[in-house]
Amino acid sequence: MVFTSNLESGRWGDVFGDGDMAAAVIDRIVHHSGIIRFHGESYPHIHSLMK
């Protein structure tokens, strides 16, 4: 399963409306998983500027 977000995990409380709920969800998601972080401009964003 893959989860993607343009928000850093510290701001997920804004999505769930409760920082404790967001922390619990993140804890369960990452318990036996890995996090891959990508940096830089997104491919679609770069190419949309070229049009």
TARATA-V354926 format. One record per helix or strand of 3 or more residues. SS is the DSSP state (a for helix, b for strand). FROM is the first residue (numbers start at 1). LEN is the number of residues. If there is no record, write none. Layout:
ss=SS from=FROM len=LEN
ss=SS from=FROM len=LEN
//
This chain:
ss=a from=9 len=8
ss=a from=19 len=12
ss=a from=43 len=7
//
